Amino acid sequence: MELTRDQISLLLFFETVEVDGGGTIDTRRMNETDFENAKAWKESGFIEFGRIAFKAIKQNNTHWVRLSAEAITEAHRQRRERIMRLRAQAKTDSWCGFEDGDGDENES
């Protein structure tokens, strides 16, 4: 699946929301394009997405999301690719201060 940068960001946001927040979303963190993508993904079966009933709303979480197996796989792939990019950067940049890239400069 080919995703835009904004779609990757939304997918990883949804993954985090489902893992850390039980799938409830504070939609103040979403823009109009995010809602359009969520609607399209819902229609294609990539995610389940909906509004929480008014009586059940807690705090600012007004919507919910559930990732499909395909969406979970794609989120994992995107995170793995990001980790590999960051690791490659850490080996070439001096910002981390590690000589061998494993985090232990004092190893003999």
N, C-alpha and C positions, 0 to 999 in steps of 0.2 A: 504494500500500500504506500503510495506516495503522498506525503502530507506537507503542507506549507509550514513555515516556522511558527505561525500563529496557531495552526491546528495542533502541532506538536505540543506547544505550550498548554493549550486547552486540554489535550489528552492527559498530559502529565499532571495538570491541576486536578482533573477529574479522578485520576488514579490516587493522588494524595488525599483528596476529599473522601474517597471511598475507604481507603486504608485507615486514615487518621480520624475521620469524622463520621464514620458510619454511612457515608454517602449523602449527607445533607450539605447543601451548598449555600454559602452566603453570596448571593448573586450580585452584591455590590462589587464583587471582584470580577464580574463578567461585563463585557461590552456587547454592543449590538451584533457584531460579527461572531462573537462567541455563541450567542443565542441562535444565530442562523446556522452555524456549524452543528450545534447540539441538535437542532431540529432535523437537519439533513441526516446526521448520524442516527438519530432515533428512527427516522423513516426507513433507513437502510438496515436497521437491526444491529448496528455497530454498538450502540448503547441503548439503555432505557433511561428516560429522562422525563421528569414531570414536576408539577407544582405540589407542594405540601398543602393539605387542607388547612384553612385558616385557623381552626381550633387547635391544630397540632403544631403550629409554628412555634419554635423556641428560638429566642434571640433573633438573629437576622437571617437565619437559614430558611429560605422560602421554597427551595427546590431540592430535588433528590436526583441521584444518578446511580446507575448500576452498569458496569462495563461488561460487555460480552466477552467470551473466551478469546475472540479475535482481538478485541480492544486491549485486553490484558496482555496478550502476546506482543502486540505492537508497542504498548507502553514499555514493556520490559526491553524490547529491542532498542527503542529510542534511548532509554536510560543506559543500556550497555554501550551504545555508540558514543554517548556523551562521556561516560567514564573513560573510554579508550582515548577520546580526543583530549580530555583533561590530563590523562596519564602521559600521553605523547608530549603535550605542552610542558608538563612538569619536568620531563627529562631534558628538554631543550632550553627551558627558562631557568634563571637563577632564583626566581621568587621563592621557591620552596626551601632552598638551602641544603637539600639532600645531595650528597655526592654520588650515591649509587641508586637513588630513586626509591629505596625501600624504607626510608625514614630513620635509619639508624646510622648516624655518622661515626659513632664511636666503636663500631664493630671491628674486631681484629681478625 
